[in-house]
Amino acid sequence: MKDGPCPYIMKNGERIAVGGEACKLCANLTIEDPCLTEPYDHVIYKGLMNEMGKENFHNTIAFIPWNYERNEDEVAAHFLDYPDSFLICIHDNNHDHREF
């Protein structure tokens, strides 16, 4: 990305550049608004973790604050056990139609 903006990720509150020489070919699957319960709709986190290991991709959960108390500890632990693979971003919108 010689002339474009430098992409970056946030890790532990630090901005880390991933463009240029540091850029690796990888994929990220983002799932919006799931609860961290298993199964959740068609998401089975243990199966997702196995696929991530086989195919070398990351997963980001776009999490709404309202779901915080609806999680299962065992599922939430995946994010602590595999911090380089399972990522959470808080997208700060509870879908209560008062976000704007």
C-alpha positions in Angstrom: 0.0 0.0 0.0 2.5 2.5 -1.2 0.2 5.5 -1.8 -2.9 4.6 0.2 -3.8 4.8 3.8 -2.0 2.5 6.2 -4.4 -0.1 7.7 -4.0 -0.8 11.3 -5.4 -2.9 14.1 -5.9 -2.1 17.8 -4.4 -4.5 20.3 -4.5 -3.8 24.1 -5.3 -0.2 23.3 -2.3 0.3 21.0 -2.5 1.2 17.4 -0.4 -1.3 15.4 0.3 -0.7 11.7 -0.1 -3.7 9.4 0.5 -2.1 6.1 3.7 -2.2 3.9 6.3 -4.7 5.0 4.3 -5.9 8.0 1.2 -6.7 6.1 0.4 -10.4 6.0 -2.2 -12.2 3.8 -5.0 -13.1 6.1 -8.7 -13.0 6.3 -11.1 -11.9 9.0 -14.7 -13.1 9.5 -16.8 -10.5 11.3 -20.1 -11.7 12.8 -22.4 -8.9 13.9 -24.4 -8.9 17.1 -24.3 -12.5 18.3 -24.5 -13.5 21.9 -21.6 -15.5 23.2 -23.8 -18.5 23.8 -23.5 -21.9 22.1 -25.0 -22.6 19.8 -26.1 -19.1 18.7 -28.2 -19.3 15.6 -25.8 -21.2 13.3 -22.6 -20.2 15.1 -20.8 -22.9 17.1 -17.7 -21.3 18.4 -15.7 -24.5 19.0 -16.3 -25.5 15.3 -15.4 -22.0 14.2 -12.2 -22.2 16.2 -11.3 -25.4 14.4 -12.0 -23.9 11.0 -9.9 -20.8 11.9 -7.0 -23.1 12.7 -7.3 -25.1 9.5 -7.8 -22.1 7.2 -5.7 -19.5 9.0 -8.3 -16.7 9.5 -9.4 -14.6 12.4 -12.8 -13.9 13.8 -14.2 -10.6 15.1 -17.4 -10.4 17.0 -19.1 -7.0 16.6 -20.6 -6.9 20.0 -23.4 -4.7 21.3 -23.2 -3.7 25.0 -26.8 -5.0 25.6 -25.5 -8.6 25.0 -23.0 -8.4 27.8 -25.0 -10.1 30.5 -26.4 -12.7 28.1 -23.1 -14.5 27.5 -21.9 -17.9 28.7 -18.6 -17.9 30.6 -17.3 -21.0 28.7 -17.9 -19.3 25.3 -16.5 -15.9 26.4 -13.3 -17.7 27.6 -12.4 -18.5 24.0 -11.6 -14.8 23.6 -9.2 -14.9 26.6 -7.7 -18.3 25.6 -7.1 -17.3 21.9 -6.6 -13.5 21.8 -4.8 -13.6 18.5 -7.6 -15.3 16.8 -10.9 -14.4 18.5 -11.4 -10.6 18.6 -14.3 -8.5 20.0 -15.2 -5.0 18.9 -17.9 -3.0 20.7 -19.9 -1.3 18.0 -21.7 0.9 20.6 -25.2 0.6 19.2 -27.9 -1.3 21.1 -30.4 -1.1 18.3 -32.7 1.0 20.5 -33.1 3.6 17.7 -31.4 6.3 19.8 -27.9 5.9 18.3 -28.0 9.1 16.3 
